[in-house]
């Protein structure tokens, strides 16, 4: 019972830091407006980790690789701590287990990233119908634009209704079902 509570606590703390770091990375990649309360909150929350790591891991092609590496590391540490709480014995397979955890952390980052895209698209679509002049709309538009633009070029609006959010959500779900689920089951078989 205590181990279940500890696992919940570790998943919550590390999961929130992973999401915050991925959102920071994603907002920089999408060139979202920097001066908004959400971006400033993410920066204030993660700066103590990101700034020192940027000295070691520089950005490349406009991507903040230090933030992405920290998100991966947080996910890796979460998986490692959960295994330790569950009293998993590494034994002679320690190298294989660490490699599997590294791959699983990358798969989990992909999964969380897909969920971030889906949530942003859903919120943006709902707000566009309810309150299109909401102060958060410029941020959501810049977050969803790279994904929606692909489908807006291919699928015309039907009766002034943009169906691109539906297609983005379907593609994200397919990516979660097919490749991500396949990778997850392949990695978990190693344990």
C-alpha positions as CSV (number, residue, x, y, z in Angstrom):
1,X,0.0,0.0,0.0
2,X,2.8,2.4,0.8
3,X,4.6,1.5,-2.4
4,X,1.5,2.3,-4.4
5,X,1.3,5.8,-2.8
6,X,5.1,6.3,-3.4
7,X,4.7,5.3,-7.1
8,X,1.7,7.7,-7.4
9,X,3.8,10.5,-5.9
10,X,6.8,9.9,-8.1
11,X,4.6,9.6,-11.2
12,X,2.9,12.9,-10.4
13,X,6.0,14.9,-9.5
14,X,8.1,13.7,-12.4
15,X,5.2,13.6,-14.8
16,X,4.4,17.3,-14.1
17,X,8.0,18.3,-14.6
18,X,8.2,16.3,-17.8
19,X,5.0,18.0,-19.1
20,X,6.3,21.4,-18.1
21,X,9.6,20.8,-19.9
22,X,7.9,19.4,-23.0
23,X,5.5,22.3,-23.1
24,X,8.5,24.7,-22.9
25,X,10.3,22.9,-25.7
26,X,7.1,22.8,-27.8
27,X,6.2,26.4,-27.3
28,X,9.7,27.4,-28.5
29,X,9.6,25.1,-31.4
30,X,6.1,26.4,-32.5
31,X,7.4,30.0,-32.1
32,X,4.6,30.8,-29.7
33,X,4.4,34.3,-28.3
34,X,6.8,34.5,-25.5
35,X,5.1,37.3,-23.5
36,X,2.1,35.5,-22.0
37,X,1.4,34.3,-18.5
38,X,1.6,30.6,-19.5
39,X,5.0,30.8,-21.1
40,X,6.3,32.9,-18.2
41,X,5.0,30.4,-15.7
42,X,6.8,27.5,-17.6
43,X,10.0,29.5,-17.7
44,X,9.9,30.4,-14.0
45,X,9.1,26.7,-13.2
46,X,11.9,25.2,-15.2
47,X,14.6,27.8,-15.5
48,X,16.5,26.4,-12.5
49,X,17.1,23.2,-14.5
50,X,17.3,24.5,-18.0
51,X,19.8,27.3,-17.7
52,X,22.7,25.2,-16.3
53,X,22.1,22.4,-18.8
54,X,22.1,24.9,-21.7
55,X,25.8,25.5,-21.0
56,X,26.5,21.8,-21.7
57,X,23.9,21.0,-24.4
58,X,23.5,23.8,-26.9
59,X,20.5,24.4,-29.1
60,X,20.5,23.3,-32.7
61,X,18.4,24.4,-35.6
62,X,16.4,26.6,-33.3
63,X,15.5,23.7,-31.0
64,X,16.1,23.9,-27.3
65,X,17.8,20.5,-26.9
66,X,18.7,21.1,-23.3
67,X,15.0,21.3,-22.4
68,X,14.2,18.2,-24.4
69,X,17.1,16.3,-22.8
70,X,15.9,17.3,-19.4
71,X,12.4,16.1,-20.2
72,X,13.8,12.8,-21.3
73,X,16.0,12.6,-18.2
74,X,13.0,13.3,-15.9
75,X,11.0,10.5,-17.6
76,X,14.0,8.1,-17.3
77,X,14.4,8.9,-13.6
78,X,10.7,8.4,-13.0
79,X,10.8,4.9,-14.6
80,X,14.0,4.0,-12.7
81,X,12.6,5.2,-9.4
82,X,9.4,3.3,-9.9
83,X,11.4,0.1,-10.7
84,X,13.3,0.6,-7.4
85,X,10.1,1.1,-5.4
86,X,8.7,-2.1,-6.9
87,X,12.0,-3.7,-5.7
88,X,13.0,-4.9,-9.2
89,X,16.4,-6.6,-9.1
90,X,18.6,-5.5,-11.9
91,X,21.1,-8.4,-11.6
92,X,23.2,-9.3,-14.6
93,X,20.8,-7.6,-17.0
94,X,21.5,-4.1,-15.7
95,X,22.7,-2.9,-19.1
96,X,19.7,-4.3,-20.9
97,X,17.4,-2.8,-18.3
98,X,19.0,0.6,-18.6
99,X,18.8,0.5,-22.4
100,X,15.2,-0.5,-22.2
101,X,14.4,2.3,-19.7
102,X,16.2,4.8,-22.0
103,X,14.0,3.7,-25.0
104,X,10.9,3.6,-22.8
105,X,11.6,7.2,-21.7
106,X,11.8,8.3,-25.3
107,X,8.6,6.5,-26.1
108,X,6.8,8.1,-23.1
109,X,8.0,11.6,-24.3
110,X,6.5,10.9,-27.7
111,X,3.3,9.8,-26.1
112,X,3.1,12.8,-23.8
113,X,3.9,15.1,-26.8
114,X,1.0,13.6,-28.8
115,X,-1.3,14.2,-25.8
116,X,-0.2,17.8,-25.6
117,X,-1.0,18.3,-29.3
118,X,-4.4,16.7,-28.9
119,X,-5.3,18.8,-25.8
120,X,-4.1,22.0,-27.5
121,X,-6.2,21.2,-30.6
122,X,-9.3,20.4,-28.6
123,X,-9.1,23.5,-26.5
124,X,-8.4,25.7,-29.5
125,X,-11.3,24.2,-31.4
126,X,-13.8,24.6,-28.5
127,X,-12.6,28.2,-27.8
128,X,-12.9,29.1,-31.5
129,X,-16.6,28.3,-31.2
130,X,-17.3,29.7,-27.7
131,X,-14.9,32.6,-27.3
132,X,-12.7,33.2,-30.4
133,X,-11.3,36.5,-28.9
134,X,-10.1,34.9,-25.7
135,X,-6.6,36.1,-24.6
136,X,-5.3,32.6,-24.8
137,X,-6.2,32.1,-28.5
138,X,-3.0,33.6,-30.0
139,X,-1.0,31.1,-27.9
140,X,-3.2,28.2,-28.9
141,X,-3.3,29.2,-32.5
142,X,0.5,29.3,-32.7
143,X,0.7,25.9,-30.9
144,X,-1.7,24.2,-33.2
145,X,-0.9,26.0,-36.5
146,X,1.9,23.7,-37.6
147,X,-0.3,20.6,-37.4
148,X,-3.6,22.1,-38.6
149,X,-2.0,23.8,-41.6
150,X,-1.2,20.4,-43.2
151,X,-4.8,19.3,-43.2
152,X,-6.2,22.8,-44.0
153,X,-4.3,22.6,-47.3
154,X,-5.6,19.1,-48.1
155,X,-9.2,19.3,-46.8
156,X,-11.3,22.4,-47.6
157,X,-13.7,23.8,-45.0
158,X,-17.2,22.4,-45.3
159,X,-20.0,24.9,-44.7
160,X,-17.5,27.3,-43.0
161,X,-16.5,24.5,-40.6
162,X,-12.8,23.7,-40.4
163,X,-12.4,19.9,-40.1
164,X,-8.6,20.0,-39.7
165,X,-8.7,19.6,-35.9
166,X,-10.6,16.4,-36.3
167,X,-8.0,15.0,-38.7
168,X,-5.1,16.0,-36.3
169,X,-6.8,14.2,-33.4
170,X,-7.4,11.1,-35.6
171,X,-3.8,11.0,-36.7
172,X,-2.5,11.5,-33.1
173,X,-4.8,8.7,-31.9
174,X,-3.5,6.4,-34.7
175,X,0.1,7.3,-33.7
176,X,-0.8,6.4,-30.1
177,X,-2.4,3.2,-31.1
178,X,0.0,1.8,-33.7
179,X,3.6,2.8,-33.3
180,X,3.7,4.1,-29.7
181,X,1.7,1.1,-28.4
182,X,3.9,-1.3,-30.3
183,X,7.1,0.3,-28.9
184,X,5.6,0.3,-25.4
185,X,4.8,-3.4,-25.5
186,X,8.2,-4.3,-27.1
187,X,10.1,-2.5,-24.3
188,X,7.9,-3.8,-21.5
189,X,8.6,-7.4,-22.7
190,X,12.2,-6.8,-21.8
191,X,11.2,-6.7,-18.1
